[in-house]
Amino acid sequence: MVEELAQTKKILTIAGSDILSGGGMQADLATFAANGLYGFCALTSIVTVKEDKFFVHPVDEEIFQEELESLTDIEFSAIKIGLLPNKKILEMTKKWLTALSVKSPVPIILDPVIVFKENADYSVSEMRELFISQLFPLATVITPNLKEAEILTGLSVKTEADMKAAAKLLHRFGAKNVIIKGGNRFDQKQAIDFAYDGKDFYQLASPLLKKNNNGAGCTFASSIASQMAEENSFKDSVEKAKDFVYQAIQNANEFGVFQNKK
């Protein structure tokens, strides 16, 4: 048992805390565990909910720096980045990841959390240029939803052709691999996403489930990170992650998706 634990791959999430546990750090850790990985976390913020609106409370910057320093000597097989609530925490994350990539490069999956579903466009949207200039060059995969893709590209993203155009532009901005998450915003029969590796597009589709999908985006990104930690290809990783998210939404309760690998 001890030997088995020692051989378990380690994976990190740098993300905010979701008070409802459907998304954020809680979703990431649950996804890592479901995939047989040992999850670590660096908390960027605490998210609360009031009258169906989300409020983001950033972690103290000195404490966040100490979190990162505490993780410096751990060998991770992949890193997932979620909510970065302000410019300073984004810049600290970039600096730490840059140093890590020199010492031991690993897949980095960036979920550029700029909006929460349809009801909140908060200050991170002003950090568009920082996401592109500071984090895109470090990321192995970025996973924006439709609204985030619009903010990052300045394009209107309403059709499949729009999704492909946005993916190409984000790739030109420096992202190595791009997934545009259509989810339940795009089609009312299927949850359709497009993955782009700079050469080929892969359409990912599953039946649209009329259930609570809170946390689906976080779960998708952390599932991709889990697959890439096992050294799976980009195409295989996103296809397996898509299936994982479908099951998570299928098992959802009133608080959000449930990360459970069958």
C-alpha positions in Angstrom: 0.0 0.0 0.0 2.8 2.4 0.9 4.7 1.6 -2.3 1.5 2.1 -4.3 0.9 5.6 -2.8 4.6 6.5 -3.5 4.1 5.7 -7.1 0.8 7.7 -7.4 1.3 10.6 -9.8 0.9 14.1 -8.2 -1.1 16.9 -9.8 -1.7 20.5 -8.8 -4.7 22.9 -9.1 -4.2 26.6 -8.7 -7.8 27.8 -8.3 -10.5 29.3 -6.2 -12.7 27.6 -3.7 -16.4 26.9 -4.7 -18.6 27.1 -1.6 -21.0 24.7 -3.3 -18.3 22.2 -4.2 -19.5 21.7 -7.7 -16.7 23.6 -9.3 -13.4 25.3 -8.4 -10.7 23.6 -6.3 -13.2 21.1 -4.9 -14.1 19.9 -8.4 -10.5 19.7 -9.4 -9.5 17.6 -6.4 -12.5 15.3 -6.8 -11.6 14.8 -10.4 -8.0 14.1 -9.6 -9.0 11.5 -7.0 -11.5 9.9 -9.4 -8.7 9.4 -11.9 -6.3 7.8 -9.3 -4.1 10.9 -8.9 -2.9 12.6 -5.7 -4.1 16.2 -5.8 -2.5 19.3 -4.3 -3.9 22.8 -4.3 -2.9 26.4 -4.1 -6.0 28.5 -3.1 -6.4 31.8 -5.0 -9.7 33.0 -3.7 -12.8 32.1 -1.8 -16.1 32.3 -3.7 -19.4 32.9 -1.9 -23.0 33.0 -3.3 -25.8 35.4 -2.4 -29.1 35.7 -4.2 -27.7 33.5 -7.0 -24.7 35.8 -7.6 -21.1 34.9 -7.1 -18.7 37.0 -5.1 -14.9 36.5 -5.3 -12.7 37.2 -2.3 -9.0 37.0 -3.2 -6.5 35.3 -0.9 -4.0 37.5 0.8 -1.1 37.9 -1.6 1.6 37.1 1.0 -0.2 33.9 1.9 -0.6 32.9 -1.7 3.1 33.4 -2.3 3.8 31.1 0.7 1.4 28.5 -0.8 3.5 28.5 -4.0 6.8 28.3 -2.1 5.4 25.4 -0.1 4.9 23.4 -3.4 8.2 24.3 -5.1 10.0 20.9 -4.4 7.1 18.7 -5.3 7.3 16.9 -8.7 3.9 17.3 -10.4 2.8 15.4 -13.5 0.4 18.2 -14.6 -0.9 21.5 -13.4 -4.4 22.9 -13.8 -5.1 26.7 -13.4 -8.5 28.0 -12.6 -9.8 31.3 -11.1 -7.1 34.0 -10.8 -8.9 36.8 -9.1 -6.6 39.8 -9.7 -3.5 41.0 -11.5 -1.1 40.4 -8.7 -2.1 36.8 -8.1 -1.9 36.2 -11.9 1.6 37.6 -12.1 2.7 35.6 -9.0 1.4 32.4 -10.7 3.2 33.2 -13.9 6.5 33.8 -12.2 6.2 30.5 -10.2 5.2 28.5 -13.3 8.1 30.1 -15.4 10.6 28.9 -12.8 9.0 25.5 -12.6 9.0 25.1 -16.4 12.8 25.7 -16.5 13.4 23.1 -13.8 10.8 20.5 -14.7 8.3 21.2 -17.6 4.9 19.6 -17.2 1.5 20.0 -19.0 -0.3 23.2 -17.9 -4.0 23.4 -18.5 -5.4 26.9 -18.2 -9.1 27.4 -17.7 -9.4 31.2 -18.1 -12.2 31.8 -15.7 -13.4 35.3 -16.8 -17.2 34.9 -16.3 -19.4 32.7 -14.1 -22.1 31.3 -16.4 -24.4 34.2 -17.5 -24.8 36.3 -14.4 -21.4 37.8 -13.5 -18.8 39.6 -15.5 -16.2 40.6 -12.8 -12.9 42.4 -12.8 -10.8 39.5 -14.3 -12.3 40.5 -17.7 -10.0 43.5 -17.5 -7.0 41.2 -17.3 -7.5 39.9 -20.9 -4.1 41.2 -22.0 -2.3 39.6 -19.0 -3.9 36.2 -19.8 -2.7 36.4 -23.3 0.8 37.8 -22.8 1.7 36.1 -19.5 -0.1 32.7 -19.4 -0.8 31.6 -22.9 2.9 31.0 -23.7 3.1 28.7 -20.7 -0.1 26.8 -21.2 -0.3 23.4 -23.0 -4.1 23.7 -23.3 -6.5 26.6 -22.8 -10.2 25.9 -22.3 -12.4 29.0 -22.6 -16.2 28.9 -22.8 -18.0 30.8 -25.5 -18.2 34.1 -23.5 -14.6 33.9 -22.4 -13.6 33.2 -26.0 -15.5 36.3 -27.1 -13.7 38.4 -24.4 -10.3 37.0 -25.2 -10.6 37.3 -29.0 -13.0 40.3 -29.5 -15.0 38.1 -31.9 -18.6 37.2 -31.8 -18.8 33.4 -31.1 -22.3 32.1 -32.0 -21.8 29.4 -34.6 -19.5 26.4 -35.2 -17.6 28.5 -37.7 -17.2 31.2 -35.1 -15.8 28.7 -32.6 -13.2 27.5 -35.1 -12.2 31.1 -35.9 -11.8 31.9 -32.2 -9.7 28.8 -31.7 -7.4 29.7 -34.5 -7.0 33.3 -33.2 -6.3 32.1 -29.7 -3.7 29.7 -31.1 -2.1 32.7 -32.9 -2.1 34.5 -29.6 0.3 31.8 -28.3 -1.9 29.0 -27.0 -0.5 25.6 -28.1 -3.8 23.8 -27.9 -7.3 25.3 -27.7 -10.7 24.0 -26.6 -13.7 26.2 -27.1 -16.4 25.0 -24.8 -19.9 25.3 -26.3 -21.6 23.4 -23.5 -25.3 24.2 -23.1 -24.9 27.7 -24.5 -24.4 26.6 -28.1 -27.0 23.9 -29.0 -30.1 22.7 -27.1 -29.7 19.1 -28.3 -26.0 18.5 -27.9 -23.1 19.8 -25.8 -20.6 20.7 -28.5 -17.0 21.7 -28.0 -14.2 22.2 -30.5 -10.6 21.3 -29.9 -7.8 22.7 -32.0 -4.1 21.7 -32.0 -2.8 24.2 -34.4 -3.4 21.9 -37.4 -6.6 19.8 -36.9 -10.0 20.4 -35.3 -11.7 17.8 -33.2 -15.4 18.1 -32.5 -16.5 16.8 -29.2 -20.3 16.2 -28.8 -22.5 14.5 -26.2 -26.3 14.6 -25.6 -27.3 17.8 -23.8 -28.4 16.9 -20.3 -31.1 19.2 -18.7 -29.4 19.0 -15.3 -27.4 21.3 -13.0 -24.1 21.7 -14.8 -22.4 24.0 -12.2 -18.7 23.1 -12.2 -18.7 21.3 -15.6 -16.1 23.7 -17.0 -13.7 23.2 -14.0 -14.3 19.5 -14.2 -13.5 19.4 -17.9 -10.2 21.2 -17.5 -9.1 19.2 -14.5 -10.1 16.0 -16.3 -7.9 17.0 -19.3 -5.1 17.7 -16.8 -5.6 14.3 -15.2 -5.4 12.6 -18.6 -2.3 14.5 -19.6 -0.6 13.7 -16.3 -0.8 10.1 -17.5 1.0 11.2 -20.7 -2.0 10.7 -23.0 -2.1 12.7 -26.2 -4.1 15.9 -26.5 -6.8 14.2 -28.7 -7.2 11.2 -26.3 -7.1 13.5 -23.3 -10.0 15.7 -24.5 -12.1 12.8 -25.7 -11.8 11.0 -22.3 -12.4 14.2 -20.4 -15.6 14.9 -22.4 -16.9 11.5 -21.4 -16.0 12.1 -17.8 -17.8 15.4 -17.8 -20.9 13.9 -19.3 -21.0 11.3 -16.4 -20.4 14.1 -13.9 -23.4 16.1 -15.2 -25.5 12.9 -15.3 -24.8 12.4 -11.6 -25.4 16.1 -10.7 -27.4 17.2 -7.7 -28.9 20.6 -6.8 -25.4 22.0 -6.1 -23.6 21.0 -9.2 -21.9 18.2 -11.1 -20.6 15.1 -9.3 -17.1 13.9 -10.3 -17.3 10.1 -10.2 -15.4 7.8 -12.5 -17.2 4.5 -13.2 
